[in-house]
Every structure is written in C-alpha cells, then in structure tokens.
Amino acid sequence: MVCFHGQTERRRDNVIQMKEDIISGSGNVYQDLKIPDADIRQFKAILAAEIIKTLDKKDLTVRKAQSLTGVPAADFSRIRTADLERFTSDRLMMILNKLGSRVEVSVKVKERKREAVHA
C-alpha cells in the first residue's frame, strides 16, 4: 500500500502543484490500518482470493460450486463479497481443497515490537 500525503503549492501562473510524501506499506493493509488480528485477516483474504480465482477459472457459479463441493452456495456468495467473518482459515483451506487445489502454508515467526505486545 502506498499513501500520498500531499501539500499543495500555488505557482505564479495559478497552476496548483502537489508536493507528495510517499509512504510504502508493509504489504498487509490490515496492519497498515492498525486493524486487530491483521495477520489472520490478511491470510483469510489471500485464501478467499484464491477461491474466487478458482471459481472464475473453472467458470463455476455458486450453485455449481455447491454441487461440486457440498459447500453451501451462500458461503461462496459470502466469499465473493469478502464477508469472511464467519470463516476460519481452516474452513477456507478445506473449500480450496474441495475445489481441487492443494494449499501449502509457510510460517515465519517474528518477534513483536515491545509497544505492540498486548498483556
């Protein structure tokens, strides 16, 4: 994510010019916006995006996906609209498996910064 914090400057010819500070994000929009459980939300969003790509690649409607996997059509609709609160990461991986994909997860543990640790 890149944020622009602009300041305007008016030149003599009345053209407004932006001076921009560019701030690069961490790669996790939830973390950048300080949303709780950022890592989990990012992981679920990645899994949901893969499910959507698979549905699109196989030209599956939510009803066809339900027939193929046994997963309710309403769940596929929720995934398509990024309504992921009801889903665990495990469930999203299971849905991907039922769609014929293999999920590989790599874990990298980093120590939190002192001020970010919650008691």
C-alpha positions as CSV (number, residue, x, y, z in Angstrom):
1,M,0.0,0.0,0.0
2,V,1.3,3.5,-0.9
3,C,-0.1,6.6,0.8
4,F,0.2,10.0,-0.5
5,H,0.2,12.9,2.0
6,G,0.1,15.9,-0.3
7,Q,0.7,19.5,0.2
8,T,-0.4,22.0,-2.4
9,E,1.6,24.8,-3.7
10,R,0.2,27.5,-6.0
11,R,2.6,28.8,-8.6
12,R,2.6,32.3,-10.1
13,D,0.8,31.0,-13.2
14,N,-2.1,29.8,-10.9
15,V,-1.2,26.1,-11.6
16,I,-1.6,24.1,-8.4
17,Q,1.2,21.6,-7.9
18,M,1.2,18.8,-5.4
19,K,4.2,18.0,-3.3
20,E,3.8,14.4,-2.2
21,D,5.3,12.3,0.6
22,I,5.2,8.7,-0.4
23,I,4.9,6.1,2.4
24,S,5.3,2.4,1.5
25,G,3.1,0.0,3.3
26,S,4.0,-3.3,4.9
27,G,2.2,-5.5,2.4
28,N,-0.6,-6.1,4.8
29,V,-3.3,-3.4,4.5
30,Y,-4.9,-4.5,7.8
31,Q,-1.7,-4.0,9.6
32,D,-1.1,-0.6,8.0
33,L,-4.6,0.5,9.1
34,K,-4.0,-0.9,12.6
35,I,-6.9,-3.3,12.4
36,P,-6.9,-6.0,15.1
37,D,-5.9,-9.6,14.0
38,A,-4.2,-8.2,10.9
39,D,-2.2,-11.3,10.1
40,I,-5.3,-13.6,10.3
41,R,-7.4,-11.2,8.2
42,Q,-4.7,-11.0,5.6
43,F,-4.4,-14.8,5.4
44,K,-8.1,-15.2,5.1
45,A,-8.2,-12.6,2.3
46,I,-5.5,-14.4,0.4
47,L,-7.4,-17.7,0.7
48,A,-10.6,-16.1,-0.4
49,A,-8.9,-14.5,-3.4
50,E,-7.6,-18.0,-4.4
51,I,-11.1,-19.4,-4.0
52,I,-12.5,-16.7,-6.3
53,K,-9.8,-17.2,-8.8
54,T,-10.6,-20.9,-8.9
55,L,-14.3,-20.3,-9.3
56,D,-13.6,-17.9,-12.2
57,K,-11.1,-20.2,-13.8
58,K,-13.5,-23.1,-13.7
59,D,-16.4,-20.9,-14.7
60,L,-18.4,-22.0,-11.6
61,T,-21.5,-20.3,-10.3
62,V,-22.1,-20.5,-6.6
63,R,-24.7,-23.2,-7.3
64,K,-22.3,-25.3,-9.5
65,A,-19.6,-24.9,-6.8
66,Q,-22.1,-26.1,-4.2
67,S,-22.9,-29.2,-6.3
68,L,-19.2,-29.9,-6.8
69,T,-18.1,-29.4,-3.2
70,G,-21.1,-29.7,-0.9
71,V,-20.3,-26.3,0.5
72,P,-23.4,-24.1,0.7
73,A,-23.9,-21.6,-2.2
74,A,-24.4,-18.9,0.4
75,D,-20.8,-19.5,1.6
76,F,-19.4,-19.0,-1.9
77,S,-21.5,-15.8,-2.1
78,R,-20.1,-14.5,1.2
79,I,-16.5,-15.3,0.0
80,R,-17.2,-13.4,-3.3
81,T,-18.3,-10.3,-1.4
82,A,-15.3,-10.6,1.1
83,D,-17.7,-11.3,4.1
84,L,-15.2,-13.5,5.8
85,E,-16.1,-13.1,9.5
86,R,-17.9,-16.4,9.6
87,F,-15.0,-18.4,8.2
88,T,-11.9,-19.8,9.9
89,S,-8.7,-20.2,7.9
90,D,-9.1,-24.0,8.2
91,R,-12.5,-23.8,6.6
92,L,-11.3,-21.7,3.7
93,M,-8.4,-24.1,3.1
94,M,-10.9,-27.0,3.1
95,I,-13.0,-25.2,0.5
96,L,-9.9,-24.8,-1.7
97,N,-9.1,-28.4,-1.3
98,K,-12.7,-29.4,-2.3
99,L,-12.3,-27.2,-5.4
100,G,-9.2,-29.3,-6.4
101,S,-6.4,-27.1,-5.1
102,R,-3.6,-28.0,-2.7
103,V,-2.8,-25.5,0.0
104,E,0.7,-25.1,1.3
105,V,1.3,-22.8,4.2
106,S,4.7,-21.4,5.2
107,V,5.0,-19.9,8.7
108,K,7.6,-17.3,9.6
109,V,7.6,-16.1,13.2
110,K,8.8,-12.6,14.1
111,E,9.1,-11.0,17.5
112,R,6.7,-8.2,18.0
113,K,7.9,-4.7,18.8
114,R,7.8,-4.0,22.5
115,E,4.9,-1.5,22.3
116,A,2.8,-3.8,20.2
117,V,2.6,-6.6,22.7
118,H,-0.7,-6.8,24.5
119,A,-0.8,-8.0,28.1
